[in-house]
Amino acid sequence: MTNIPALEKISSNKVFEGHLEKYKFKSNALGGLDTQFNIFIPRASNGSKVPVLIYLAGLTCTEDNGAQKGGFFTPAASQGIAILFPDTSPRGAGIEGENDDWDFGTGAGFYLDATNPKYSKHYNMATYITEELPKVVEAAGLPIDFSRQSIFGHSMGGHGALTLYLASKTKQYRSASAFAPISNPSKCPWGEKAFKGYLSGGVEEALAKYDATELIAKATDPLHILIDYGTSDDFYKKGQLLPENFLKTARDAGYDEVQVRVRRHEGYDHSYYFISTFASDHIHFHANFLKA
Amino acid sequence: MTNIPALEKISSNKVFEGHLEKYKFKSNALGGLDTQFNIFIPRASNGSKVPVLIYLAGLTCTEDNGAQKGGFFTPAASQGIAILFPDTSPRGAGIEGENDDWDFGTGAGFYLDATNPKYSKHYNMATYITEELPKVVEAAGLPIDFSRQSIFGHSMGGHGALTLYLASKTKQYRSASAFAPISNPSKCPWGEKAFKGYLSGGVEEALAKYDATELIAKATDPLHILIDYGTSDDFYKKGQLLPENFLKTARDAGYDEVQVRVRRHEGYDHSYYFISTFASDHIHFHANFLKA
């Protein structure tokens, strides 16, 4: 009846009394390519379903970076929250030029659905994250309650978390948070390059769905957003992140700091050392809503 | 007057309100080769000197693995303890065959001083860790109090931590701990291969200095040792670690579980996921002695 791909388990590591499991499957959203993900399942699940936090990683990363370096499992284990780590793009599509740049193509899917015919068969990370992956995980019988989802991410993954949260018509996610997110991609080189490449309508097409600052300008629903960034982040200094644009637009749209909190941290950079420092804050932020 | 090599700073990342700094220098102990290390300096130092924990990594690792994946900084920051992460071997010695195996040569220095002339110019990790590195760090003016040192490590680095602790005639380290250590290397394939290669006297030569089980059999001083290992650790199952030998010998030598604690954990493996799970326990164990 259904055509939900089956999971193949690759590995399982016990961690903080729970398990980090790695799976792969043939993704329809990604044009039939194999894709891998990690999922942390806390011991607290004990068979009964637990809420889940989706972690979207940044440029060049895979499903492993957040799992290995994020420092998420201490608080996730104590809160009884699962964490799902997808990859950052399809891999092996075989599209010409796909592996030429570190900020476009492989490892740089930007969590959107491509409309440029060159990419539209495979580069559909938005559909993959919001629709296919939850279905596949659920069908496999993993103890995850997808009615209690939140989403967070780093850099390009912060962009993904904010935009998938803000653009969701079904209020799929209860809360969103981001470490050093690309907050206004239509106005930064990374975002412009990605939108011109993946979307047949270019940057203009991205405004309505894939730019967090554009999205929050028109938002009206109650929001739960936390953003952290550091002043020694080279990409922040080069204007790739633009969190001030997001913050100002959020305030102009009437969101106060209870609903949209943006924290600026002196001396922190773009690395996982920065992420791990504030990891616990983010998990506990989401726990407020996931366990409400 | 002195001939202490100068440090060159490679990078600095703010983490948990302290800093992780990476340096390199030309090491005399390693035959004049460049070597790198990381050091976490907690904010608590604030200019005044802090105690230090040396972390010795395992086979194939560098100074980065523990820093990136160990999960040590949350507890180290709260306890005000520095962590020093050396590399696992000299690099680039140019010795024939040095890069052929993952468990010997580059990335596999075994924390000993080689006596085989083929290796004895460069492979002197014991002298490097116990003598040169503290001197170099101190001479550079970093705020570390080397009169308060303890040592820990993983796998081959657990072997290093236990043997350097037990063999020290000066009681250089206040305590030692290890994750999945090679505990009786003269009786396992990894250790036999290393000793036959690095030592002109082979395994026999290693017994007096480089085998933790042999060393504890003759120990008489009060000891502070903590060891954790997992039952799903493939290297444990293959007989590379032999923690039971160490434990039995320690008990036979009169050490009770207050002085030598060996914990067996159901289902954990050899990975950094295992290490990160018990990282906090180890930091707090050492804090008892470093801050006494």
Interface residues (C-beta under 8 A of the other chain):
Chain A: N13 K14 V15 F16 E17 L20 Q68 K69 G71 F73 T74 G230 S232 G267 Y268 D269 S271 Y272 Y273 F274 S276 T277 S280
Chain B: N13 K14 V15 F16 E17 L20 Q68 K69 G71 F73 T74 G230 S232 G267 Y268 D269 S271 Y272 Y273 F274 S276 T277 S280
